[in-house]
Amino acid sequence: MALTARRSDKWYQTVVVLVTLLFMHIPNFRKPAEFLIEYVALVVLWLTLISPEFERKPFSLHKAYSVLVLGTVVAGSFLSKLLLSRFGPFSSPFFAPLLLLGLLTDRRMTVNVAIFFSILTFISSEFTPLAMASVLVTNLLTAVSSYGLSKRLQVIRPAFFATASNAVFLLINLLMDGGASTNRNLALAVFTPFLFSIVDLGLLPFIEYASLIYSNMDLVELGNMNHPLIKLLSLRAPGTYYHSTVVANLAEAAAERIGANPILARTAAYFHDVGKVKRPYFYTENIEDKNPHDELSPKLSRLIVLDHVKHGLELARRYRLPLLVQDAIPQHHGTRVQKYFYHKAKEMGESLSADEFRYLGPKPQFKEAGIIMLADAVEAAFRSLKNPSASRIKSVVEEIVSGIYNERELDESGLTLQDLEAIAEEFTRVLFNMFRSRIEYPKEEIKRVIVLAENSNSKQDKKKAIDQENSSNP
């Protein structure tokens, strides 16, 4: 079944190559034999250079990523043909599609598409070697510099590099022509990267909303504490909200340490437990007095806890959170056993298998989801520590990370043993810095102006009763 799907995908990809080549030849088509040779060469290039990239994560996790790349290549080739025919090869014709891919995918895919665009131009046009060098260098500079931007103002960086490349090659071209002007529109072409960076920023929200693939810039905005889901979590489940912020701090630091995406890790961590807004009082971090699970059977408790994953996914889809953020909601539990309820069932004499108390999964499929699983477990274990010291924090972190690794929950995440060592070190550092003891200030005699009641609720009820009695007896 998977092999058939891959063949079908490659068939669609060859159609995309055909469409891009047709766009580049409009309105002057070559002889059928020449066109066929160009098409075969481009198909071989695509299947060698770009098609294998679709088998990497996150492209293999969601079809939306493949559709985004293929759609951008088709639309970009059409736009680029218009620029080439109007302004020539020194106008950064592929800047707009490459900037979009750099913002929404990764550097490796964007660089490969940049090379494909360059070869496409070389095959389908009759530009000079200098012009082709300009296209190739500008494409590569755009692809490399457009990845990882976290602020909108930073789109100036790839625009600046593309403009500088155009200026250098324009100068060389003018010198080679003896100072003669090549085209009156070439001066204007120097500014097209800045123009199309503004156009891309305008298109970006619509593309993100449709595809649920977000750039780092909008992931930062999504993690803003004013998001409706995060505000709802802070109001209904304040303990879970605090837990999520600590997990976010841990996940961001660990992701940055191992070279993963810290912005994705932080944002996904904010939403990983958002499903607990439904029944917040059934989760440890929100329980104030009596544990409601004491009066429930372990099986029923298991179903209630499982429901927060399902409800969290429903909320994430309703609010159109990014695909990878949605994935982190079930994946941060993976297929781990709910050990508390499982051991409780065994103590009650029930002969149940551990598999009956497993989360439904799947296991973490990418590094950031694996980091969030580790951070979630470490934060929960750390909360039970009394008087945490550096050695005790380190011991707990090592125990949790090693335990999850031995459970084989991280096998599909892409995290290596070297990554796990770095993650454990970063968790230890962050937790120690967050919860280290402050120096004790000398006490001073302070005149009290307020006195809190031991039970403010009972005091308020008593005051209401007195007021009602006074009103009934004027």
Residue pairs with C-beta under 8 A, 6 or more apart in sequence:
6 55
9 54
9 66
10 47
10 51
12 70
13 46
13 47
13 50
13 51
13 70
14 43
14 46
16 70
16 73
16 74
17 39
17 42
17 43
17 46
18 39
19 74
19 77
20 42
20 73
20 74
20 77
20 120
21 35
21 38
21 39
21 42
21 120
21 123
21 124
23 74
23 77
23 78
23 81
24 77
24 80
24 81
24 120
24 121
24 124
24 125
25 35
25 124
26 81
29 35
30 38
38 123
38 124
41 123
42 116
42 119
42 120
42 123
45 116
45 119
46 116
49 112
49 115
49 116
50 69
50 109
50 112
50 113
50 116
53 59
53 108
53 109
53 112
54 60
54 65
54 66
54 69
56 108
57 365
57 366
57 414
58 65
58 323
58 324
58 366
59 65
59 66
59 69
59 105
59 109
61 323
61 324
61 327
61 365
61 366
62 213
62 323
64 211
64 212
64 213
64 323
65 105
65 213
67 211
68 101
68 104
68 105
68 207
68 211
68 213
69 101
69 105
69 109
69 113
72 97
72 100
72 101
72 113
73 97
73 113
73 116
73 117
75 97
76 94
76 96
76 97
76 98
76 117
77 117
77 120
79 93
79 96
79 97
80 93
80 94
80 97
80 117
80 121
81 93
83 91
83 92
83 93
83 192
84 91
84 93
84 121
84 125
86 185
87 93
87 183
87 185
87 186
87 188
87 189
87 192
88 131
88 182
88 183
88 185
88 186
88 189
89 121
89 125
89 127
89 131
89 132
89 134
89 135
90 131
90 134
90 166
90 169
90 170
90 173
90 186
90 189
91 166
91 186
91 189
91 192
92 138
92 142
92 162
92 163
92 165
92 166
92 189
92 192
92 193
92 196
93 121
93 135
94 114
94 117
94 118
94 135
94 138
94 139
94 142
95 138
95 142
95 158
95 159
95 162
95 192
95 193
95 196
95 197
96 196
96 199
96 200
97 113
97 117
98 110
98 113
98 114
98 117
98 139
98 142
98 143
98 146
99 142
99 146
99 155
99 158
99 196
99 197
99 200
100 200
100 203
100 204
100 207
101 109
101 110
101 113
101 143
101 146
102 110
102 142
102 143
102 145
102 146
102 147
102 149
102 158
103 146
103 147
103 149
103 200
103 204
103 215
103 216
103 217
104 207
104 208
104 211
104 213
104 214
104 215
105 213
106 147
107 143
107 144
107 147
107 148
110 143
110 144
110 146
110 147
111 140
111 143
111 144
113 143
114 139
114 140
114 142
114 143
115 136
115 139
115 140
117 135
117 139
118 132
118 135
118 136
118 139
118 140
121 127
121 132
121 135
122 132
122 135
127 135
130 169
130 172
130 173
130 176
131 169
131 173
133 169
134 165
134 166
134 169
137 165
137 169
138 162
138 165
138 166
138 169
141 158
141 161
141 162
141 165
142 158
142 161
142 162
142 193
145 157
145 158
145 161
146 155
146 157
146 158
148 216
149 155
149 157
149 215
149 216
149 217
150 216
150 217
150 220
150 263
151 217
151 220
152 201
152 217
155 197
155 200
155 201
156 194
156 197
158 193
158 197
159 193
159 194
159 196
159 197
160 193
162 193
163 190
163 191
163 193
163 194
166 189
166 190
166 193
167 190
170 182
170 186
170 190
173 182
174 180
174 181
174 182
204 215
204 217
204 218
205 218
207 213
208 214
208 215
208 218
208 322
209 320
212 320
212 321
212 322
212 323
212 326
213 322
213 323
214 222
214 322
216 261
216 263
216 264
219 263
219 264
219 267
219 322
220 263
220 267
222 267
222 321
222 322
222 325
223 230
223 248
223 263
223 266
223 267
223 270
224 230
225 231
225 234
227 270
228 319
229 271
229 274
229 315
229 319
229 321
230 241
230 270
230 271
230 274
232 274
232 277
233 240
233 241
233 244
233 273
233 274
233 276
233 277
234 241
236 277
236 280
237 276
237 277
237 280
237 283
237 285
237 286
238 286
239 280
239 283
239 284
239 285
239 286
239 287
240 273
240 276
240 277
240 280
240 283
240 285
240 286
242 285
243 273
243 285
243 379
243 380
243 383
244 269
244 270
244 271
244 272
244 273
245 270
246 379
246 434
247 269
247 272
247 372
247 375
247 376
247 379
248 265
248 266
248 267
248 269
248 270
249 266
249 430
249 434
250 269
250 375
250 378
250 379
250 426
250 427
250 430
250 431
251 262
251 265
251 266
251 268
251 269
251 368
251 371
251 372
251 375
252 262
252 263
252 265
252 266
252 269
253 262
253 426
253 427
253 429
253 430
254 260
254 265
254 371
254 374
254 375
254 422
254 423
254 426
254 427
255 261
255 262
255 264
255 265
255 266
255 367
255 368
255 371
256 262
257 422
257 423
257 425
257 426
258 367
258 371
258 415
258 419
258 422
258 423
260 367
260 368
260 371
261 368
264 324
264 325
264 368
265 368
265 371
265 372
267 322
267 325
268 324
268 325
268 328
268 368
268 369
268 372
269 328
269 372
269 375
271 312
271 316
271 321
271 325
271 328
271 329
272 312
272 328
272 329
272 332
272 372
272 376
273 308
273 312
273 376
274 312
274 315
274 316
274 329
275 307
275 308
275 309
275 310
275 311
275 312
275 313
275 314
275 315
275 329
276 283
276 286
276 308
276 312
277 311
277 315
278 307
278 308
278 311
279 304
279 307
279 308
280 286
281 287
281 292
282 292
282 293
282 301
282 304
282 305
283 305
283 308
284 380
285 383
293 301
293 341
296 304
298 341
298 342
298 344
298 345
298 348
298 350
298 352
298 357
299 341
299 345
299 356
301 341
301 344
302 338
302 341
302 356
302 357
305 338
305 341
306 359
306 360
309 329
309 330
309 333
309 359
309 360
312 329
313 326
313 329
313 330
316 325
316 326
316 329
317 326
324 366
324 368
324 369
327 365
327 366
327 369
328 368
328 369
328 372
330 359
330 360
330 361
330 362
331 361
331 362
331 363
331 364
331 365
331 369
331 372
331 373
332 364
332 369
332 372
332 373
332 376
333 359
333 361
333 373
334 359
334 361
334 362
334 363
334 364
334 373
334 409
335 358
335 359
335 360
335 361
335 362
335 363
335 409
336 358
336 359
336 404
336 407
336 409
337 354
337 357
337 358
338 357
338 358
338 359
339 357
341 357
342 352
342 354
342 356
342 357
345 352
345 357
346 352
362 412
363 408
363 409
363 410
363 411
363 412
363 413
364 370
364 372
364 373
364 409
364 410
364 412
364 413
365 412
365 413
366 413
366 414
367 413
367 414
367 415
367 419
369 413
370 409
370 410
370 413
370 414
370 415
371 415
371 423
373 404
373 409
373 410
374 400
374 401
374 404
374 420
374 423
374 427
375 427
377 400
377 404
378 396
378 397
378 400
378 401
378 427
378 431
381 396
381 399
381 400
382 388
382 393
382 396
382 397
382 431
382 435
385 392
385 393
385 396
388 431
388 435
390 428
390 432
393 428
393 431
393 432
394 428
397 424
397 427
397 428
397 431
398 424
401 420
401 423
401 424
401 427
404 410
405 417
405 420
410 420
415 423
453 459
